[in-house]
Amino acid sequence: MAALRGNVSRWAVVLTPGRRHVRTLRRRPLEVLKVVTIAKSKKFRDQQGKILVEGRRLIIDALGAGALLQTLFFSTVDSLKELPLEKLKHVKLIKVKFEEIKMWSDLVTPQGAMGIFVRPDHSKMKYPSVQQEHTIPLSLIGDNIRDPGNLGTILRSAVAAGCSKVLLTKGCVDVWEPKVLRAGMGAHFRIPVISNLEWDVVPNYLATSTRVHVADHSHWSAGKSVVPRKSHAAGDQSWASHTRQTEEQEGGTEDREREFLLSLPEVEARCYHRTWAEGQTAIVIGGETQGLSLEALLLAQKMRGQRLYIPMIPGVDSLNSAMAASILLFEGRRQLLSSVANGNRTERT
């Protein structure tokens, strides 16, 4: 308690109204407009290279990873108790009313602190040492993941499973969107997340020995055929294993399905609990609406991968993409660690 009281008193001194580096907003100047715009507009975030981070825990995680905080909005001194003072020396501190925070926030109960950061560069970040100590040679590739909650949850699973990196292709939701940040619960600041990639540069971020597998979270049997759905935009060629959906998209004619099937890259189907993770490994996770893209299948074919499926009981069409990602990532971790353990036992004998 004594340490806490001391910490609070230090904040009271540093953040006393009237100090030169602390301002109180009585009107709505440019800073307020920036907060709202950054939170709502991907275009503005891209143009300005800024992101909005809300809540003490996320702000602490971002600062700990080396992200550059420029402006910090807070409603009370108590909302800043745990923040590292030494990293706020050159930060613009602005006290606002809690009603202002509530107006900007999408949370039911805002924490009273929001920060505008320079958008982090993964190559300059300092990720937690404990995370790096438990990293395995497993990467995740996002393909048309457009739901912010799903992407944030997938990032959390990637961190928990010890992935070395996350690669997100064009078509995925903006990884720095506030809803993705909240769902990620700090995952953005624990492993490299590289976004907005064209498919032809994805291999540049992988070791040449990497095997790239694709995850199908629809209801699968090993022999079930898959047909592509019609593309509605460049780079939006997607897959659906649901027959009824295919018929709606492609007219339902058997001849057309057969023609498409003959033109597809051949990627072997494999049940997820059979061995597929040995050495450098990557998994492509497709979004629920768009499914897997043609580019993902071509990459898997090129990099000696397989199409992984999770058996489900009849009547269930698919798994949530975040749920499927979690199952596959932790199975991949189990297989990789088992492979290492078996190798160690072989060396001892």
KOLKOL-369212 format. One record per residue (C-alpha): residue in one letter; x negated, y, z negated. Coordinates in Angstrom, 1 decimal. Each point is the difference from the previous one (the first is absolute). Layout:
BEGIN
  sevo      px      py      pz
     A       X       Y       Z
...
***
This chain:
BEGIN
  sevo      px      py      pz
     M     0.0     0.0     0.0
     A    -2.8     2.4    -0.8
     A    -1.5    -0.6     3.4
     L     3.3     0.6     1.6
     R     0.6     3.2    -2.0
     G    -3.5     1.2     1.1
     N     0.8    -0.7     3.6
     V     3.3     1.9    -0.2
     S    -1.7     3.0    -1.7
     R    -2.7     0.1     2.7
     W     2.8     0.1     2.6
     A     1.8     2.7    -1.9
     V    -3.2     2.1     0.2
     V    -0.7    -0.8     3.7
     L     3.5     0.5     1.2
     T     1.1     3.0    -2.1
     P     2.1     2.3     2.2
     G    -2.0     3.1     0.9
     R    -3.2    -1.8     0.6
     R    -1.5     0.9     3.3
     H     0.4    -3.4     1.7
     V     3.5    -0.7    -1.2
     R     3.1     1.6     1.6
     T     3.7    -0.2    -0.8
     L     2.4     0.1     2.9
     R     2.9     2.3    -0.6
     R     1.0     0.1     3.7
     R    -0.4    -2.4     2.9
     P    -3.2     0.9     1.8
     L    -1.9    -2.0     2.6
     E    -1.1    -2.7    -2.4
     V     3.6    -1.1    -0.6
     L     0.7    -0.2     3.7
     K    -3.1    -2.1     0.5
     V     1.1    -2.6    -2.6
     V     3.4    -0.5     1.6
     T    -1.5    -0.1     3.5
     I    -2.7    -2.4    -0.8
     A     2.4    -2.3    -1.7
     K     2.4    -0.1     2.9
     S    -2.0     0.4     3.2
     K    -2.5    -2.5     1.3
     K    -0.9     2.4     2.8
     F    -1.0     2.7    -2.6
     R    -2.0    -2.5    -2.0
     D    -1.9    -1.0     3.2
     Q    -0.6     3.6     1.1
     Q    -1.1     1.3    -3.4
     G    -1.7    -3.2    -1.2
     K     1.8     0.2    -3.4
     I     2.0    -2.4    -2.1
     L     2.3     0.4    -2.9
     V    -0.5    -2.3    -3.1
     E     2.5     0.0    -2.8
     G    -0.4    -1.2    -3.6
     R    -2.9    -0.1    -2.4
     R    -0.9    -3.6     0.7
     L    -0.3     0.4     3.7
     I    -1.9     3.3    -0.4
     I    -2.4    -1.6    -2.4
     D    -0.5    -3.0     2.4
     A    -0.6     2.4     2.9
     L    -2.5     2.1    -1.9
     G    -1.8    -3.1    -1.2
     A    -0.5    -1.2     3.6
     G    -1.5     3.3     1.0
     A     3.0     1.6     1.7
     L    -0.3     3.8     0.2
     L     2.8     1.8    -1.9
     Q     0.6     3.6     1.1
     T     3.2     1.1    -1.7
     L     1.7    -1.4    -3.1
     F     3.5     0.9    -1.0
     F     1.1    -0.7    -3.5
     S     3.0     0.9    -2.2
     T    -1.5    -0.5    -3.5
     V    -3.4    -0.5    -1.5
     D     1.2    -3.4    -1.3
     S     0.3    -1.2     3.6
     L    -3.7     0.4     0.5
     K    -1.3    -1.7    -3.2
     E    -1.8    -2.9     1.6
     L    -1.5     1.8     3.0
     P    -3.9     0.2     0.1
     L    -0.9     3.6    -0.8
     E    -3.4    -0.2     1.8
     K     1.7    -0.6     3.3
     L     2.3     3.0    -0.2
     K    -2.6     2.7    -0.1
     H     0.6     1.2     3.5
     V     3.7    -0.9     0.3
     K     2.7     2.6     0.3
     L     2.2    -0.5    -3.0
     I     3.6     1.3     0.4
     K     2.6    -0.2    -2.8
     V     3.6    -0.4     1.3
     K     3.4    -0.6    -1.6
     F     1.0    -3.6    -0.4
     E     3.1     0.8     2.2
     E    -2.4     0.7     2.8
     I    -1.7    -3.4    -0.4
     K     3.5    -1.7    -0.1
     M     0.9     1.8     3.3
     W    -3.1    -1.3     1.8
     S     0.0    -3.5    -1.5
     D     2.0    -3.0     1.2
     L    -0.4    -1.6    -3.4
     V     2.9    -0.2    -2.5
     T    -2.3     1.0    -2.8
     P    -3.0     2.0     1.3
     Q    -3.2     0.0    -2.1
     G    -0.6     3.7     0.4
     A    -3.2    -0.1     2.0
     M    -0.7     0.2     3.7
     G    -3.3     0.4     1.9
     I    -0.9     1.0     3.5
     F    -3.1    -2.0     1.1
     V    -2.1     0.0     3.1
     R     1.0    -3.2     1.8
     P    -2.6    -2.6    -1.1
     D    -2.6    -1.4     2.3
     H    -0.5    -3.7    -0.8
     S    -3.7     0.2     0.9
     K    -0.6     2.6    -2.7
     M     2.1    -1.5    -2.8
     K    -1.4    -1.6    -3.2
     Y     2.2    -3.0    -0.7
     P     0.1    -1.6    -3.4
     S    -2.9    -2.4    -0.7
     V     2.3    -2.6    -1.5
     Q     1.9    -0.1     3.2
     Q    -3.1    -0.5     2.1
     E    -1.2    -2.7    -2.4
     H     3.1    -2.1     0.8
     T     0.2     0.7     3.7
     I     0.3    -2.9     2.4
     P    -0.6    -0.2     3.8
     L     3.7     0.6     0.7
     S     1.4     2.9     1.9
     L     3.6     1.0     0.7
     I     1.2     1.5     3.3
     G     3.3     1.9     0.1
     D     2.0    -0.2     3.2
     N     3.1     2.2     0.3
     I     0.7     0.1    -3.7
     R     2.4     3.0    -0.1
     D     1.7    -0.3    -3.4
     P    -1.9     2.1    -2.6
     G     0.9    -2.2    -2.9
     N    -1.1    -3.1     1.8
     L    -3.3     1.5     1.0
     G    -0.7     1.2    -3.5
     T     0.8    -3.4    -1.5
     I    -2.2    -1.7     2.6
     L    -2.9     2.2    -0.9
     R     0.5    -0.9    -3.7
     S    -0.1    -3.7     0.9
     A    -3.1     0.5     2.1
     V    -1.8     1.7    -3.0
     A     1.2    -2.7    -2.4
     A    -1.2    -2.8     2.3
     G    -3.4     1.6     0.3
     C     0.1     0.9     3.7
     S    -3.0     1.8     1.4
     K     1.9     2.5     2.1
     V     3.4     0.8     1.6
     L     0.2     1.0     3.6
     L     3.3     1.6     1.3
     T     0.7     0.3     3.7
     K     1.9     2.8     1.6
     G     3.7    -0.5    -0.5
     C    -0.3    -0.5    -3.8
     V     1.6     2.6    -2.3
     D    -2.4     2.7    -1.2
     V    -2.1    -1.6    -2.7
     W    -0.2     3.4    -1.9
     E     3.8     0.5     0.0
     P     1.1     0.7    -3.6
     K     2.3    -3.1    -0.1
     V    -2.9    -2.2     1.1
     L    -2.3     1.5    -2.6
     R     2.6    -0.6    -2.8
     A     0.6    -3.6     1.1
     G    -3.7    -0.6     0.3
     M    -0.6     0.8    -3.7
     G    -3.6     1.1     0.6
     A    -0.9    -2.6     2.6
     H    -1.0     2.7     2.4
     F    -2.9     0.9    -2.3
     R    -1.3    -3.5    -0.7
     I    -0.9    -1.4     3.4
     P    -0.7     1.5     3.5
     V     3.3     0.7     1.9
     I    -0.7     0.9     3.6
     S     3.1     1.2     1.9
     N     1.2     1.1     3.4
     L    -2.2    -2.5     1.9
     E     0.4    -1.0     3.6
     W     0.0    -3.8     0.5
     D    -3.1     0.0     2.1
     V    -2.1     1.5    -2.8
     V     1.2    -2.3    -2.8
     P    -2.8    -2.6     0.7
     N    -2.5     2.8    -0.6
     Y     1.0    -0.1    -3.7
     L    -0.4    -3.8    -0.3
     A    -3.0    -2.3    -0.1
     T    -0.5    -1.8     3.3
     S     0.5    -3.3    -1.8
     T     3.5     1.0    -1.3
     R     3.0    -2.2     0.8
     V     3.1     2.1     0.4
     H     3.3    -1.8    -0.9
     V     3.5     1.4     0.5
     A     2.8    -0.4    -2.5
     D     3.5    -0.9     1.0
     H     2.4     0.7    -2.9
     S     3.0    -1.3     1.9
     H     1.5    -3.5    -0.4
     W    -2.4    -2.3     1.8
     S    -0.3    -3.6     1.0
     A    -3.4    -0.9     1.5
     G     1.5    -0.6     3.5
     K     2.3     3.0     0.1
     S    -0.5     2.2     3.0
     V    -0.5     3.7    -0.2
     V     0.9     2.6     2.6
     P    -1.0     3.6     0.1
     R     2.5     2.7    -0.4
     K     0.2     2.7     2.7
     S    -2.3     2.9    -0.7
     H     1.7     3.4    -0.5
     A    -3.2     2.0    -0.1
     A    -3.7    -0.3     0.8
     G    -1.7    -2.3    -2.5
     D     3.4    -1.1    -1.3
     Q     0.1    -3.5     1.4
     S     1.4    -2.1    -2.7
     W     0.9    -3.6    -0.9
     A     3.1    -1.6    -1.4
     S     0.4    -3.6    -1.0
     H     3.7     0.4    -0.6
     T     1.8    -1.5     3.0
     R     3.1     2.1    -0.3
     Q    -2.0     3.2    -0.1
     T    -2.0    -1.1     3.1
     E     3.2    -0.6     1.9
     E     1.2     3.5    -0.8
     Q    -3.3     1.6     1.0
     E    -0.7    -2.0     3.2
     G     3.4    -0.9     1.2
     G     0.1    -3.5    -1.3
     T    -0.9    -1.8     3.2
     E    -2.1    -3.2    -0.2
     D    -1.9     0.8     3.1
     R    -1.2     3.4    -1.3
     E    -1.0    -1.6    -3.3
     R    -1.9    -2.7     1.8
     E    -1.8     2.6     2.2
     F    -1.0     2.0    -3.1
     L    -1.2    -3.1    -1.8
     L    -2.2    -1.1     2.8
     S    -1.8     3.4     0.0
     L    -0.7     0.1    -3.8
     P    -3.4    -0.5    -1.5
     E    -0.3    -3.4    -1.7
     V    -0.5     0.2    -3.7
     E     0.3    -3.2    -2.1
     A     2.6     0.0    -2.7
     R    -1.1    -1.1    -3.4
     C     1.8    -0.3    -3.4
     Y    -1.4     2.5    -2.4
     H    -1.2    -2.5    -2.6
     R    -2.2    -1.9     2.4
     T    -3.6     1.2     0.3
     W    -0.4     3.2     2.1
     A    -2.2     2.3    -2.1
     E    -3.7    -0.9     0.2
     G    -2.6     2.7     0.3
     Q     0.9     3.5     1.3
     T     3.8     0.0     0.4
     A     2.7     2.6     0.9
     I     3.8    -0.2     0.0
     V     2.3     2.0     2.1
     I     3.3     0.9    -1.7
     G     2.8     1.2     2.3
     G     2.9     2.3    -1.1
     E     3.4    -1.5    -0.5
     T     1.8     2.0     2.7
     Q    -2.7    -0.1     2.7
     G    -1.6    -3.3    -0.8
     L    -3.4    -0.9     1.4
     S    -1.3     1.8     3.1
     L    -1.4    -1.6     3.1
     E    -3.3     1.7    -0.9
     A    -0.1    -1.9    -3.3
     L     0.4    -3.3     1.7
     L    -2.6     0.8     2.6
     L    -2.5     0.9    -2.8
     A     0.8    -3.2    -1.8
     Q    -0.6    -2.0     3.1
     K    -3.3     1.8     0.7
     M    -1.3    -0.3    -3.6
     R     0.9    -3.7    -0.4
     G     2.9     0.5    -2.3
     Q     3.3    -1.8    -0.7
     R     3.6     0.9    -0.5
     L     0.8    -0.6    -3.7
     Y     3.6    -0.8    -1.0
     I     1.6    -0.5    -3.4
     P     2.6    -2.8     0.0
     M     3.5     1.1    -1.3
     I     3.2    -1.8    -0.5
     P     2.6     0.1     2.8
     G     2.2     3.0     0.1
     V    -2.7     2.5    -1.0
     D    -1.2     2.0     3.0
     S    -3.0     1.7    -1.4
     L    -2.1     1.2    -2.9
     N    -0.5     3.7    -0.9
     S    -3.4     0.9     1.6
     A    -1.5     1.1    -3.3
     M     1.0    -3.3    -1.6
     A    -1.4    -2.0     2.9
     A    -3.2     2.1    -0.2
     S    -0.4    -0.7    -3.7
     I     0.5    -3.8     0.5
     L    -2.6    -0.2     2.8
     L    -2.6     2.3    -1.6
     F     0.0    -1.9    -3.3
     E    -0.1    -3.3     1.9
     G    -2.9     1.4     2.0
     R    -1.8     1.0    -3.2
     R     0.6    -3.5    -1.4
     Q    -1.5    -1.7     3.1
     L    -3.0     2.3     0.2
     L    -0.9    -0.4    -3.7
     S     0.6    -3.8     0.3
     S    -2.4    -0.1     3.0
     V    -2.7     1.9    -2.0
     A     0.5    -2.4    -3.0
     N    -0.2    -3.1     2.2
     G    -3.2     1.4     1.6
     N    -1.6     0.6    -3.4
     R     0.9    -3.6    -1.1
     T    -1.6    -1.4     3.2
     E    -3.2     2.0    -0.6
     R    -0.3    -1.4    -3.5
     T     0.4    -3.6     1.1
***
